[in-house]
């Protein structure tokens, strides 16, 4: 498939959300791209010019053309095997937006006005998990590699990061299984912490979940975990790193209040939005029937 387009494009029907500019090899060619819903251009990473000289030429022509027809932002995704194009794009005025394992995304704002392109993702998302059995024991671990001296020899909850496109409750179950070999099911989300400048100046959302164990035999992940065991909940809470830290102590107190049925957490409910037809997960608690009846009388 040819890689470039005429400097004056004609519409070639795309999938309904935009269009691809039609192709032809010419010295002054516009990069193949589609329009986004905000008046910007998204360059097709699979149809980039085959060499640096052709890319540099097409990029300059493209920016000039898109400016002449009133386009705004430009999104340029450069795969790892096209990393030599990065300095050429930066020289034209592109800026880094974000990077993944296999590509770098760069952006360019055409109008002479404040840039309205959305910023890169601002948060990472993690989970901490109370897995509590019928004997009021909590599943705890000791990590092989601790970043805090306060946690040396301490027993802590299983924790981990949520993967891309992974539900919070699914990630909690997965982390418990990976670290300890215990099967479990999600019960409730009981709290979350919001902190800033945690990793590479990113903010952090840390969700505290309660899970119900479906098995009891522990098999640790020997790469990350030093040891794991079932520990009486009262003994877990008495540890100095919990008692001496306001946040940890508060989390433990919330868990105890939930077990005593003096606190209600959030359960996961799948909902469909009429705006895009997509399914999302809404976390909320369910009002008691008596409360619902009382509200109707007000």
C-alpha positions in Angstrom: 0.0 0.0 0.0 1.4 3.5 -0.9 2.4 5.5 2.1 1.6 9.1 1.3 -1.2 11.3 -0.1 -1.6 14.2 -2.4 -1.3 17.6 -0.9 -4.9 18.3 -1.9 -6.9 15.3 -0.5 -10.2 13.8 -1.5 -12.4 11.9 0.9 -12.1 8.1 0.9 -14.9 6.7 3.2 -13.6 5.5 6.5 -15.5 3.8 9.4 -17.9 6.6 10.2 -15.8 8.4 12.8 -13.6 10.2 10.3 -11.9 9.5 7.0 -8.6 8.5 5.5 -6.9 10.8 3.0 -6.5 8.9 -0.3 -3.0 7.7 -1.4 -0.6 8.6 -4.2 3.2 8.9 -4.3 4.4 12.4 -4.9 7.3 14.6 -3.9 5.1 17.0 -2.0 2.8 14.5 -0.2 0.6 14.8 2.9 0.9 12.1 5.5 -1.9 9.6 5.6 -4.2 10.6 8.5 -7.8 10.7 9.6 -9.7 13.5 11.2 -10.7 13.3 14.8 -14.0 14.7 16.2 -12.3 17.8 17.5 -10.9 19.1 14.2 -7.5 17.5 14.6 -5.5 14.9 12.6 -4.4 11.5 13.7 -1.5 10.2 11.5 -1.7 6.5 10.5 1.3 4.9 12.2 1.1 1.9 9.9 1.5 4.0 6.7 4.5 6.2 7.5 7.1 7.0 4.8 9.8 4.3 4.5 12.8 6.5 5.2 13.9 9.6 7.1 14.1 11.9 4.2 10.7 11.1 2.9 9.2 11.4 6.4 10.8 14.8 7.1 9.6 16.1 3.7 6.0 14.8 4.2 5.8 16.0 7.8 6.7 19.6 6.8 4.2 19.5 3.9 1.5 18.0 6.1 1.8 20.6 8.8 1.6 23.4 6.2 -1.4 21.9 4.5 -3.3 21.2 7.7 -2.7 24.7 8.9 -4.0 26.1 5.6 -7.3 24.2 6.0 -7.9 25.1 9.6 -6.9 21.9 11.4 -5.9 22.1 15.1 -4.1 19.3 16.9 -1.9 16.6 15.3 -1.3 13.2 16.9 1.8 11.4 15.7 2.3 7.8 16.9 5.8 6.5 16.2 6.4 2.8 16.6 9.6 1.5 18.2 10.9 0.5 14.7 10.5 4.1 13.6 12.3 5.7 16.5 14.8 7.4 14.2 11.9 9.7 13.2 11.6 11.2 16.6 14.3 13.9 16.3 12.8 14.9 12.9 9.3 15.4 14.5 10.8 17.3 17.5 12.6 19.6 15.1 9.3 20.5 13.5 7.9 21.4 16.8 6.2 18.2 18.1 6.2 17.5 21.8 6.2 14.2 23.7 2.7 13.3 25.0 3.1 9.7 26.3 5.0 6.5 25.6 4.1 2.8 25.9 6.3 -0.2 25.4 6.0 -0.3 21.6 5.5 3.4 20.7 5.9 7.1 21.4 3.0 9.5 21.0 3.9 13.1 20.0 1.5 16.1 19.5 1.6 19.3 17.6 -0.8 22.2 18.2 -1.3 24.3 15.0 -3.4 27.4 16.0 -1.7 30.4 17.5 -3.7 30.1 20.7 -3.6 28.0 23.9 -3.3 24.3 23.3 -6.5 22.4 24.0 -5.1 18.8 23.5 -5.8 16.6 26.6 -2.8 16.0 28.8 -1.3 12.6 29.4 -2.8 10.2 32.0 -2.3 11.8 35.4 -2.8 8.8 37.7 -1.8 5.2 38.4 -4.3 2.9 40.1 -3.5 0.3 42.7 -5.3 -2.0 45.1 -4.8 -3.2 48.7 -6.8 -6.3 49.7 -8.3 -7.6 52.9 -9.0 -11.3 52.4 -10.7 -12.5 55.6 -11.8 -16.0 56.4 -14.5 -17.3 58.7 -12.0 -17.6 61.6 -11.4 -13.8 61.4 -7.9 -14.3 59.9 -6.6 -12.0 57.3 -4.3 -13.1 54.4 -0.9 -11.3 54.8 2.4 -11.3 53.0 6.0 -10.2 53.4 7.5 -8.9 50.3 11.1 -9.7 49.2 11.8 -6.2 48.1 10.4 -3.5 50.3 10.9 0.2 49.5 10.3 1.2 53.2 12.4 0.2 56.2 9.1 0.4 58.2 7.9 -2.7 56.4 10.9 -4.9 57.0 9.7 -8.0 58.8 6.1 -6.6 58.8 3.1 -8.5 57.6 1.1 -6.4 55.1 -1.9 -6.8 52.8 -1.5 -8.1 49.2 -1.2 -5.1 47.0 -0.6 -4.3 43.3 -1.4 -2.2 40.3 -4.5 -2.5 38.1 -3.7 -3.4 34.5 -4.9 -1.4 31.5 -8.6 -2.2 30.8 -8.9 -4.2 34.0 -11.7 -3.8 36.5 -10.7 -2.8 40.0 -12.4 -5.8 41.5 -10.8 -8.1 38.9 -7.4 -6.7 39.6 -7.8 -7.3 43.4 -8.7 -11.0 42.8 -5.8 -11.4 40.4 -3.3 -9.8 42.7 -4.3 -12.1 45.6 -4.0 -15.2 43.3 -0.7 -14.2 41.9 1.0 -13.4 45.2 -0.5 -16.1 47.4 -2.2 -18.7 45.3 -5.5 -18.1 47.1 -8.7 -18.0 45.1 -11.2 -15.3 46.2 -14.2 -13.3 45.3 -14.9 -9.6 45.5 -17.1 -8.4 48.3 -16.8 -4.6 48.6 -14.7 -1.6 48.0 -14.4 0.1 51.4 -12.1 3.1 50.9 -9.6 4.7 48.6 -6.6 6.9 49.0 -5.7 9.8 46.7 -2.0 10.8 46.8 0.2 13.0 44.6 3.8 12.9 43.3 4.0 9.2 44.0 5.8 7.9 40.9 7.5 10.1 38.3 5.3 13.0 39.5 2.1 11.1 38.8 -0.8 10.9 41.3 -2.0 7.6 42.7 -5.4 6.1 43.4 -5.2 3.2 45.9 -8.5 1.2 46.4 -9.0 -0.9 49.5 -11.1 -3.9 48.9 -12.5 -6.8 51.0 -12.5 -10.2 49.4 -13.9 -13.6 50.5 -11.5 -16.5 50.2 -12.6 -19.5 48.2 -9.5 -21.6 49.1 -7.1 -21.8 52.0 -3.8 -23.4 50.9 -1.2 -20.7 50.3 1.3 -21.0 47.4 3.4 -17.8 47.2 4.9 -16.1 44.2 8.6 -16.8 45.0 9.8 -14.0 42.8 8.1 -11.1 44.7 6.9 -12.7 48.0 9.1 -13.8 50.9 6.3 -15.4 52.9 2.5 -15.4 53.3 0.1 -16.7 56.0 -3.3 -16.4 57.6 -3.0 -14.1 60.6 -5.5 -13.2 63.3 -7.0 -9.9 62.3 -6.5 -8.4 65.8 -2.8 -9.4 65.7 -2.4 -7.8 62.2 -3.9 -4.5 63.4 -1.6 -4.4 66.5 1.5 -4.2 64.3 3.5 -1.0 64.9 3.5 0.2 61.3 -0.3 0.2 61.4 -0.7 1.7 64.9 1.9 4.4 64.3 0.4 5.5 60.9 -2.8 7.5 60.8 -3.8 6.3 57.4 -3.1 2.6 58.0 -4.9 2.8 61.3 -7.9 4.4 59.7 -8.1 1.8 57.0 -7.9 -1.0 59.6 -10.6 0.7 61.6 -12.9 1.0 58.6 -12.4 -2.8 57.9 -13.3 -3.6 61.5 -16.4 -1.4 61.3 -17.5 -3.2 58.1 -17.1 -6.6 59.7 -19.2 -5.4 62.6 -21.8 -4.2 60.1 -21.4 -0.6 61.2 -20.1 0.5 57.9 -21.3 -0.1 54.3 -18.8 -0.3 51.4 -19.4 -0.1 47.7 -20.3 -3.1 45.5 -19.7 -3.3 41.7 -22.6 -2.9 39.4 -22.4 -3.1 35.6 -24.3 -0.3 33.8 -24.8 0.6 30.2 -24.6 4.2 29.0 -27.0 5.4 26.4 -24.4 7.9 25.1 -22.0 5.3 23.7 -23.7 2.0 24.4 -20.7 0.8 26.4 -20.7 -1.1 29.7 -19.1 0.5 32.7 -18.7 -0.5 36.3 -20.4 1.7 38.9 -19.4 1.2 42.5 -22.1 2.1 45.0 -23.8 0.8 48.1 -27.4 -0.5 48.1 -29.8 1.3 50.4 -31.8 -0.9 52.8 -35.4 -1.4 51.8 -36.6 0.4 54.9 -34.5 3.4 54.0 -36.0 3.5 50.5 -39.5 3.2 51.9 -38.8 6.0 54.4 -37.5 8.3 51.7 -40.7 7.9 49.7 -42.7 9.1 52.7 -40.7 12.4 53.0 
